[in-house]
Amino acid sequence: MIGEEVPSDQYYWAPLAQHERGSLASLDSLRKGGPPPPNWRQPELPEVIAMLGFRLDAVKSNAAAYLQHLCYRNDKVKTDVRKLKGIPVLVGLLDHPKKEVHLGACGALKNISFGRDQDNKIAIKN
C-alpha cells in the first residue's frame, strides 16, 4: 500500500449526490400556514417563568425572549409576570455571563416596564 500509486480515476464510480426530500418531510407541518404538530401546545405563563431558572442557557434565553414577545403591548401579561414573581428572576439574569440570556432578560424587562402600571416599574427597580 505504501509506495503504491493511486489511479486518478479511482472514485469514478461514485454516484453524484442527489437532493433528498426525506430530511425536510418532518418539518412540512411546521411551515407557515400548516397545522401544528398533534401534541404541541403553547406553554402557560408560569411554565415560561419557571424556564427562566432552567439549567440550560438556551432554555433561559428562549424563555426570556418569549416573555418579551408576550409582554409587548399586553398589560395583562405584564401584570401577571409581576404577580408570578417573574420580574426578580429576569433582573437576576441581567448578570448572566451568556449574552443571549442577558439580552433576552433586557428585552423582557423593557417591555414589562413600558406602560402605565407603576407597580411593574417599582418591581424592576426593587
Backbone bond lengths (Angstrom), bond angles and torsions (degrees), N, CA, C in turn:
res aa  C-N    CA-C-N  psi(-1)  N-CA   C-N-CA  omega(-1)  CA-C   N-CA-C  phi
1 M - - - 1.428 - - 1.529 110.16 -
2 I 1.342 116.08 -47.06 1.456 118.21 177.78 1.518 107.49 -71.21
3 G 1.275 116.26 133.51 1.447 121.28 179.73 1.519 112.82 88.76
4 E 1.339 117.62 -10.46 1.461 119.91 177.90 1.522 109.59 -78.17
5 E 1.291 114.81 143.14 1.456 118.86 176.36 1.522 109.23 -85.51
6 V 1.299 115.58 138.43 1.456 120.90 177.77 1.518 107.57 -94.68
7 P 1.326 116.91 124.91 1.464 118.03 179.05 1.526 111.08 -61.10
8 S 1.305 116.62 142.81 1.462 120.82 -175.55 1.522 112.97 -66.29
9 D 1.314 117.93 -22.19 1.458 119.97 -178.80 1.529 111.99 -106.66
10 Q 1.326 116.66 30.41 1.458 121.35 -176.90 1.529 111.99 -59.00
11 Y 1.313 118.10 -33.42 1.460 121.26 -175.02 1.525 111.98 -105.16
12 Y 1.299 117.33 22.58 1.462 120.08 -177.16 1.518 112.39 -63.00
13 W 1.286 117.57 -24.47 1.456 122.48 -175.67 1.522 113.44 -82.47
14 A 1.329 118.26 -10.66 1.468 120.56 -176.35 1.524 110.15 -65.55
15 P 1.328 117.30 130.29 1.470 119.17 179.91 1.529 110.74 -70.20
16 L 1.293 115.52 151.25 1.459 120.36 176.14 1.521 109.41 -69.93
17 A 1.319 115.66 147.83 1.465 119.84 178.42 1.521 109.11 -64.66
18 Q 1.303 115.69 135.66 1.455 121.54 179.37 1.523 108.89 -112.50
19 H 1.315 116.04 141.73 1.463 120.16 176.70 1.520 108.48 -67.51
20 E 1.315 116.22 128.42 1.456 120.60 178.63 1.514 109.27 -113.57
21 R 1.301 116.04 132.56 1.447 120.76 179.31 1.520 111.60 -87.20
22 G 1.291 118.57 -14.39 1.455 122.15 -174.62 1.514 113.95 -56.80
23 S 1.311 118.27 -35.17 1.457 119.89 -177.51 1.526 112.39 -71.46
24 L 1.316 117.77 -21.68 1.460 121.01 179.47 1.524 112.92 -96.58
25 A 1.314 116.89 -12.36 1.461 120.08 -173.97 1.516 112.36 -58.20
26 S 1.322 117.45 -37.68 1.458 119.68 -177.75 1.522 112.44 -71.70
27 L 1.326 117.85 -16.55 1.462 121.38 -179.32 1.527 112.45 -94.59
28 D 1.322 117.58 -6.86 1.465 120.18 -177.26 1.520 112.75 -56.05
29 S 1.320 117.44 -38.65 1.463 119.72 -177.01 1.526 112.35 -74.32
30 L 1.335 118.59 -11.99 1.457 121.29 -178.89 1.522 112.70 -92.69
31 R 1.299 117.49 -5.55 1.458 120.23 -179.84 1.514 110.28 -66.12
32 K 1.331 115.66 157.94 1.466 120.19 179.49 1.518 109.95 -54.91
33 G 1.305 114.42 133.92 1.445 119.54 178.71 1.514 113.93 87.27
34 G 1.325 116.78 -14.01 1.457 119.86 179.63 1.516 110.85 -84.46
35 P 1.308 116.25 161.92 1.470 119.13 179.59 1.523 110.94 -71.30
36 P 1.323 117.54 148.33 1.460 119.69 176.98 1.524 109.93 -71.67
37 P 1.323 117.66 160.00 1.460 119.73 175.83 1.526 109.84 -56.20
38 P 1.329 117.98 152.01 1.463 120.91 -171.99 1.524 115.36 -59.58
39 N 1.305 119.54 -34.65 1.469 119.67 -177.02 1.529 112.13 -112.40
40 W 1.326 117.51 28.76 1.455 122.18 178.33 1.521 108.89 -95.31
41 R 1.347 116.38 143.48 1.464 120.51 178.31 1.522 109.31 -148.26
42 Q 1.325 115.66 159.06 1.457 121.29 174.88 1.524 108.04 -72.44
43 P 1.330 118.53 135.76 1.470 118.71 176.87 1.526 110.76 -70.66
44 E 1.307 116.03 146.66 1.463 122.11 175.88 1.529 108.43 -72.43
45 L 1.325 116.85 155.52 1.461 121.57 -178.23 1.533 112.64 -56.89
46 P 1.331 120.49 -43.89 1.470 119.18 177.16 1.532 112.83 -60.47
47 E 1.332 116.99 -33.02 1.464 120.22 177.52 1.526 111.09 -67.21
48 V 1.328 116.21 -41.55 1.466 120.26 -179.83 1.526 109.81 -64.19
49 I 1.321 116.73 -42.52 1.468 120.28 178.74 1.526 110.09 -64.47
50 A 1.325 117.55 -39.12 1.468 120.55 177.06 1.526 111.20 -63.78
51 M 1.325 117.28 -33.38 1.464 121.17 179.46 1.524 112.04 -65.48
52 L 1.332 117.70 -21.79 1.470 120.52 177.27 1.524 111.41 -63.07
53 G 1.321 117.35 -23.18 1.457 121.54 179.40 1.516 113.85 -100.84
54 F 1.323 117.33 8.21 1.460 121.27 -178.29 1.521 109.84 -66.09
55 R 1.321 117.39 155.22 1.467 121.07 -175.44 1.528 113.48 -73.23
56 L 1.326 118.31 -25.32 1.461 120.77 -179.78 1.527 110.21 -87.46
57 D 1.321 115.68 129.97 1.462 120.75 -178.04 1.524 112.68 -63.63
58 A 1.317 117.35 -33.99 1.469 119.92 179.39 1.526 110.98 -63.40
59 V 1.319 117.05 -36.19 1.467 120.54 178.25 1.525 109.68 -68.39
60 K 1.334 116.83 -43.36 1.471 120.62 177.68 1.525 110.60 -59.79
61 S 1.317 115.81 -46.63 1.461 121.12 -178.38 1.525 111.60 -61.98
62 N 1.324 116.65 -45.96 1.462 120.37 179.67 1.522 111.87 -66.58
63 A 1.321 117.20 -37.96 1.468 120.39 178.63 1.523 110.38 -64.56
64 A 1.328 117.02 -43.15 1.465 120.48 179.23 1.527 110.59 -64.91
65 A 1.324 116.92 -42.50 1.464 120.34 178.76 1.529 110.75 -64.78
66 Y 1.320 116.79 -37.67 1.464 120.48 178.49 1.528 110.50 -67.37
67 L 1.326 117.08 -39.30 1.469 119.93 175.65 1.522 110.61 -63.08
68 Q 1.323 116.84 -39.99 1.461 119.86 176.93 1.527 109.38 -57.95
69 H 1.309 116.70 -44.85 1.466 121.70 179.58 1.533 111.19 -63.80
70 L 1.325 116.34 -46.03 1.465 120.09 -177.94 1.528 112.41 -64.44
71 C 1.325 116.79 -35.02 1.470 121.39 -175.08 1.521 113.35 -81.41
72 Y 1.316 118.05 -12.42 1.457 120.71 -177.57 1.526 109.98 -62.29
73 R 1.325 115.91 114.19 1.473 123.88 178.41 1.528 113.42 55.33
74 N 1.324 117.11 33.65 1.463 120.48 179.60 1.528 108.31 -133.01
75 D 1.326 115.60 91.72 1.466 120.78 -176.04 1.521 113.10 -63.51
76 K 1.317 117.35 -32.59 1.465 119.61 179.75 1.529 110.68 -64.75
77 V 1.322 117.16 -44.57 1.470 120.23 179.69 1.524 110.03 -65.17
78 K 1.331 117.24 -39.71 1.467 120.46 178.14 1.524 110.70 -58.95
79 T 1.317 115.90 -45.61 1.466 120.69 178.95 1.524 110.76 -64.55
80 D 1.324 116.54 -41.53 1.466 120.27 179.42 1.529 111.54 -63.80
81 V 1.326 117.18 -38.86 1.472 120.12 177.52 1.524 109.67 -61.12
82 R 1.327 116.50 -42.40 1.466 120.04 178.51 1.524 110.63 -63.79
83 K 1.325 117.07 -46.78 1.466 120.81 -178.29 1.528 112.32 -64.80
84 L 1.330 116.74 -29.24 1.466 121.19 179.04 1.532 112.47 -87.77
85 K 1.338 116.04 10.59 1.473 122.68 177.01 1.537 112.72 64.18
86 G 1.327 116.02 33.00 1.456 120.02 178.42 1.514 113.91 -81.18
87 I 1.333 117.09 -25.45 1.467 120.09 -177.22 1.527 111.97 -64.61
88 P 1.341 120.29 -46.77 1.470 118.52 178.43 1.533 113.29 -60.75
89 V 1.323 116.52 -33.57 1.467 119.44 178.23 1.527 109.83 -67.37
90 L 1.332 116.95 -43.41 1.465 120.78 178.12 1.522 111.35 -63.38
91 V 1.327 116.93 -41.88 1.470 120.30 178.20 1.529 109.61 -62.02
92 G 1.326 117.09 -39.14 1.461 120.66 177.74 1.519 112.93 -63.16
93 L 1.330 117.10 -29.59 1.465 120.54 179.77 1.525 112.82 -76.98
94 L 1.318 117.71 -8.58 1.470 119.84 178.00 1.523 111.75 -64.85
95 D 1.323 117.17 -23.95 1.466 121.46 178.38 1.526 112.51 -94.81
96 H 1.312 117.67 8.34 1.463 120.96 -177.08 1.529 110.21 -67.23
97 P 1.334 117.46 138.14 1.470 120.12 -177.82 1.530 114.34 -69.22
98 K 1.326 117.83 -24.32 1.471 120.01 179.61 1.525 109.91 -82.39
99 K 1.314 115.66 126.91 1.461 121.88 -176.50 1.534 112.20 -59.74
100 E 1.343 117.34 -39.73 1.459 120.80 -177.27 1.525 111.41 -63.92
101 V 1.332 116.21 -39.85 1.465 120.57 179.20 1.524 109.38 -68.10
102 H 1.322 116.07 -45.74 1.466 122.20 179.51 1.532 110.60 -57.97
103 L 1.327 116.76 -48.61 1.468 120.26 -177.82 1.526 112.03 -67.35
104 G 1.328 117.18 -36.66 1.463 120.13 176.65 1.513 111.78 -62.41
105 A 1.334 116.14 -43.15 1.469 120.49 178.13 1.524 110.51 -64.82
106 C 1.333 117.01 -41.43 1.477 120.58 177.89 1.524 110.92 -59.50
107 G 1.317 116.50 -45.75 1.461 120.45 -179.43 1.517 112.58 -63.78
108 A 1.320 116.32 -42.18 1.466 119.63 179.29 1.521 110.50 -64.60
109 L 1.325 116.89 -44.67 1.471 120.33 179.94 1.525 111.27 -65.58
110 K 1.322 116.54 -35.64 1.469 119.91 177.30 1.526 110.05 -60.56
111 N 1.327 116.46 -48.60 1.466 119.34 -178.87 1.520 112.08 -67.74
112 I 1.329 117.23 -35.02 1.468 120.31 177.81 1.525 110.47 -66.02
113 S 1.325 117.17 -35.16 1.469 120.47 -176.17 1.525 112.92 -77.00
114 F 1.321 118.32 -22.98 1.462 120.53 178.77 1.519 109.28 -73.25
115 G 1.308 116.38 136.20 1.461 120.73 177.60 1.512 111.13 127.60
116 R 1.304 114.75 -176.63 1.468 120.80 -174.69 1.514 113.50 -90.49
117 D 1.311 118.08 -14.36 1.464 121.25 -175.67 1.532 110.08 -73.22
118 Q 1.316 115.75 105.80 1.463 121.11 -179.71 1.527 112.07 -69.59
119 D 1.326 116.98 -25.54 1.465 120.00 -179.42 1.525 111.69 -61.81
120 N 1.327 117.28 -35.67 1.463 119.97 177.68 1.526 110.68 -66.07
121 K 1.317 116.27 -42.38 1.468 120.35 179.54 1.530 110.85 -64.59
122 I 1.322 116.19 -41.11 1.469 120.89 178.97 1.525 110.17 -64.83
123 A 1.335 116.98 -41.37 1.466 120.57 179.67 1.525 111.26 -63.27
124 I 1.326 117.34 -37.13 1.466 120.53 178.04 1.522 110.15 -68.74
125 K 1.318 116.31 -42.21 1.465 120.73 -178.47 1.525 111.80 -65.56
126 N 1.328 116.78 -38.24 1.463 120.48 -177.88 1.508 110.27 -82.47
